[in-house]
């Protein structure tokens, strides 16, 4: 009985938070299949319609937005994994002058929000000639301090004896990294990949600042045209456009949620 009450309160709190968290998504899913007048009045018996999806698909080049977003998140994930792997291995297994200071500077980056650096990043990217391009959108995020920290912790947990055994077999330093450390850190890569893809798929402010054309605009910025207050807000159309934007991530998560949860548990990400 002593443990039953705290357990019940914890379960109730968890369910309450879960319902609170998922309620906007449920409403968006419901509103996307109803006319705006029915969505505003929350008429549960209103007829279903696919008209909102047809309207938003004709009003915005969603295939182009999806292609831009896919290229952006894929390129960022590859560059972040390569740079984070090299940096993490150096911090975890190599002794060099200034290594502790360099790693402390990497950790400082975790404490600085990207929004603070928007003006400086815009000036730098513009000076390099990458304004209004996918390279310009991804350049400030090519190296991830979070990825370096996460992989360093994973690499440090790998027994040092495996290094010696691989060297005795004739492996070079890069060979050891590729054949020993990377395979053993696969759960960490999967967990980090999910965090990176979801973050950059939903990133809005920086792409809004640096992109000016349809050719470079990602989904989140393209979605903003449906929320212009001066032209009136059509909640059903916004909901339909939102579902189109998040559909790839949502489907991927539903299909691989068991693997994702296992990767998160193995890597220690909360």
N, C-alpha and C positions, 0 to 999 in steps of 0.2 A: 504493500500500500504506500510505503514511504517513497518508493521509486516510481510508482504508477502515476502520481500527480505530475511530477516534473516531466515525465515522458509524454503524458497527454498534452501538457502545455507546449512542449517543444514541437510535437506533431501538429498541434493546432496552429502554432506560429509558422511552421514550415508550409503548411497548406495555405494559410492566409497570404504569405509572401508569394507563393507560387501563383495563386489566383490573381493577385495584384499585378504580378509581372507579366502574365500571359494575357490579361484582359485586353490591352490595346491591340495585340495581334489577332485575338478572336474577333474583336469588333471590326478591325480592318478586313478580315476574311469575310465576315458577314456583310459588311457595307459594300464590298466590291461586287457582290452578286445582287444588289438591289439598286433601285433608282434613288437619286439624291433625296427626293422628297420623303421617301420611305425611310432612308437611313437617318435623316435628321429627326424624324418623329419616332424613330426606333419601333417601327411597325413590324413585329415579328411574323405576322401572317401575310406580309406583302409578297407578291410574286417574284420569282428569281429571274435574273436577266444576265446575259453576257455582253450587253451593249456597252458597258463601261470599258471592258477590255478592248473591244473593237475601236472605241473612240480614242483611247489613249495611245493605242498602237498606231493609229493614223496620224495623231497629232505630233508624235515625237519619233525620231529614228532610233528605236530601241535596239535593233540589231547592231547598229554602229556603236551605240553606248555600251552594249554588252561586250563587243569586240574590244573596244578601248579598255574597259575594266579588266577583261581577261588578260590582255597583253600586259597591262600595268601590274596587276597582282602577281602574275607568273614571273615577269622579269624581276620584280622586287624580291620575291621569295628566293629566286635563284641567287641573286646578288647578295642578299642577306645571309643565306646559308653558307655561301663560299667565304665571304669576308668574316662571318662570325666563327666558322670552323677554324680558319687560320689563326685568327686572333685568340680564340679560346684555347687552342692547343699551345700557343706561345705562352699565354698567361698561366696555363695549368702545368706545363712540363718543362719549360725553358727558364733558365736563370740568366737574366740580362740586366744591364745597368738601367735603373729607372723603371723597372717593371712594376713595382708596387705603386709608384706615382702614376704611371700610365693607366693602371687598372683603376686607381681611385678616380682619375679623370673620366674614365668610362662610366663608373658608377654615378658620377655627378650628372651625367647626361640623363640618367633615369629620373633625376629630381627636377629637371627642367621641362616644362610642358612645351610641346612644339608650337603652340599658338604665340608664345612670347617671341619666337624667332621668325615670325612670318615676314616682317618688314625686311630684316637682314637677309633671309633666304630669297625673298623676291628680288632684292638688289643683286645678290650673287648670281642667281639663275639667269636673270636678265642680262647681266654683264657677260655671262658665258654664251649667250645667244640661244638659250633653251626655253625661253618664255613661250607659252602656248604650244607646248609639245609634251608627249608622254614621258620623254626623258626628264624634262623639267619638273613634271609632277612627281616622279619617283626619285629624283636625285637626292633630295634632303633625307630620304628614308633608306638609302641604299645600304647603309651600315646601321645595325641595330644594337644598341647597348644591352637591351634585354636579352637578345639572342646570344651575345657574347657571354653575359653573366650566366645564363642558363646552361650553355654548352660547357663553359669552364667548370661549373659545379659537377656536371655529368662526367667530364673527362677526368676530374680529380678523383672520382670514385672508382675509376678503373685501376686495377692493380698494376704497379710499376713493373712488376716482374714480366708482364706480357711484352713490355718494351724490349727488355733484355733478351727474351726468347726470340722475338722477331728480328732483332739485330743479329743474333747468332745465326739466323736463317738467311741473312744477307739483305734484309729490308733496309731501304733508306728511310730518312725521317718522314718524307711525304708518303712512302709506302706504308710505314707504320700507322700514320694518320688515316690513310685510306682503307687499309686492310684490318686494322685492329680497333681504332677509336670510333670511326664513323659507323661500322656495323653494330657495335655495342651501344651506341647512342641513338639508335633508330627511334625508340619511343619518344625521346626528347625532341628529335627532329619532327615527328608527326604532331606532337602537341604544339610545338612552336609554329609549325606550318599552319595549323588551324587558327592560332591566335593572329598570326601575321595576315593571313588571307581575309579573315573576318574584319580585322581592323582596317585594312586598306580598301577592302570592298565597300565599307561604309564610310570611309573618310570623306568629309564634305568641304571643310573650310579652305584648306590649302588648294585642292583642285579648283574650287570656285574662284580663288584669287588668281591663279596662274594660267587657267585655261580660258580662251575667248572664242573658240570655234567648235562646231560640231565634230570636226575631225579629231579633236583631243579631249572632248568632254566625256567624263565617266558617268555611270548610271546615277549616282547621287546628285550630281550637278544638273543632269538632264531632268531628274525628277522634280527639281525646284520650280520649273516653269508651271507645274500644275498647282502650286501653292501661292500664286501671286494674288495678294488681297485686293489689288485694284481691279482685277477682272472677275472677282468673285471666286469663292472657294467651293469647288465641287467635291464633297467628301467621298462620294462613291468613286469618282474618277481617280482621286488621289490614292484611295485604298487599292484600286485595281493596278495603278502604276507601281505602288509600293510592293504588291504581291509579285508583279513581274520582275521587279528589281531584286527581291530577296529570294525568289524561287530557286535559283541554282544552289545557293548556300543552304537553304532549308532542305531541299531534296538530298543534298550531299550529307547533311547532318543526320537526317532520318535514316538514310541507308547505312551509314557507317558510325552511328552513335556509340555502339558497343566498343568498336576499336578506338574511337576518340576518347571515351571515358577511361579505357585501359591505359592509353598513352598518357593522359593527364595524371592518372594515379601513379604511373611508373616514373614520370618526370618530376612529380612533386608540385605541379602547378595547381594552385587553389583557385 
